[in-house]
C-alpha cells in the first residue's frame, strides 16, 4: 500500500514539529541538551495530542549522534532506524493487549542487557493504565531503579487509573487539548504540502469538531478530501462527520421559536434522511446555544441570531434540557421520539418566555409617557401622600404585611420545590436516618448504574441527602432542573424511592431541594421554628399539628367521660 494516512504522513519528527505542547517539548529539549533527563516519564492527556509522537522524538533525540540543542538530526543511522521502526533499542509496547504480569516480567528480565546500537534503551508503554495490578507491581522496582542505560516512557489517557506508587517514581507531563487556531494552522500547512485547495470555513469546522485532537483533525480532513474532488469544502466536512451547518441549525431554532413544531419535525427528518447522526446533531445544538451565550456576553454581531433575543437564563435552561436528552438518547432504542420530544419541550419553554418578553415590551412602549404626563403623575402621587399623612394612616402595618409576604414569594424558586413538603421532612428529621442514607447513597447511585436505570443516573450523580426521617428523605440537587423533575415527575420519583428501598430496606418518600437554595431554606425553617409562626407555610404546618393534637385531646376526653378517669390510660406513642 503506497498511500499513508495524513496523520501518519505528518507525524512530528522533531520537537519543533509538535503543535500545542510547548511546555512539554521545551522541558524535554532542555533536559536532553543539559544531559539531565530522568529515567522515567508519564505522558498523560487527551487522545491525539502527541504523547506517542513526542516519546519517539525523545527516543531519537537522546540517542542521536548529532543532536542540535536537544533536537534530533533525523539523518543519522540511529534517527533513521527509530523513525522506520527497525532500531531494536526502542521498544514500543501496547499495554492494552500486553497487560499481564508475564509481559512485564519479560521487560524486567531483558532491561538489564545493554543496548545493541544506541546509547539508551527506551521503553514506550502506550495505554499504560490498562496494565493489571499484578503487572504494575512487577514494574515498580524496575521503574524505581532501572539500569543507567534504560528509560521508561508511560503514555496514558486516564492517569487516575495509574497507582500513586508508579506516578511518584516518574516525571509527569500533562498534555493539553490543542486550541482551534493551532489546529487550523497545521491543517493549512498539510493542505499546502499536499497541494489541496480548501475553504477556510472547512478547516475551522474540522478544528472545532476534533475537540483538541490533532490526529482526529487530520483523520477528518483525510476523509473530507477523499469525499470531495481535490477541493476541501465545508459541505464535504459536514457530510463526513454527520454534522449540521449553522444556517440549518438557525432555521431549526427559528421554527422552534415560532412554535411551528410541525416544520421543525420536517426539518429534523430531512437531517436524518441526509445521513446526519442524531447524537452529533444534539451536540451541534448545544454548541449553537453555547456560541449564542458567548456572543451575547461579548455583545458581538452574528449572522445566525435566532436565539439572540432571549435572556441568558433561558439559554442556560435550554442547554440543560438538550443535555438531558443527549444523556437519555444514548441508551434509547427509538432516538427519533426522544428528539421530537426535545423539539416540543424547547418550543413550550421558549413560548412561555417569549410571551412574557412580548408582554413586558408592549406594556413599556404603550405606557411610556412624555415629560408632561410624568410631571402630572408625580404631582398626583405627592398629593395622595399628603392626604394619607393628614388622615394619620400608619405605615407600619403595610411594612409588616410586606415583610410577612416576602418569604411566601421567595419560598419557592420557579415552582421547583415546596416549602411545605420540606418543613414536613425537617419536623421529623433525625441523625440516625440521615446517617444511614448518607452511608448508603453511593450504593443507591451504583445500583441505578448497574441496573440500566440510565434516566436516574444523571439525576442521582450530583445529589446528596441532607435530612431524613422514618418516612421521608430530603435530597439536595446541584441542578435546579433535576430538582424540578424529581418533585414533579411521579414516575421518576417512584423509581428513586424503589432504589432507595432496595438498598436500605425501608420505604421513604423523596423530596427535592436545589443546592443553591438549601442554606436559605434551612435558615428560614430554623428561624420559623424559633419565632413560632413567621410565614404562611409554617402556619399551615403547625396548624395541622395543632389540629391533630386537639383531635387527640378530644378523643381522650370523650373516652374518660364514657369509661371514667381510672379506667382510661393514655399512652404516648411518640
Helices and strands as residue ranges (DSSP letters): H 6-9, G 15-17, H 22-33, E 40-44, H 51-63, H 77-84, E 90-94, H 101-110, E 121-126, G 128-130, H 133-144, E 150-156, G 159-161, H 164-167, E 171-174, H 180-193, E 197-198, H 200-209, H 214-227, E 231-232, H 234-241, H 246-257, H 261-273, H 278-298, H 312-329, H 335-366, H 371-390, H 396-410, H 419-427, H 431-450, H 454-460, E 463-468, E 472-477, H 480-488, H 490-504, E 509-514, H 515-531, H 536-563
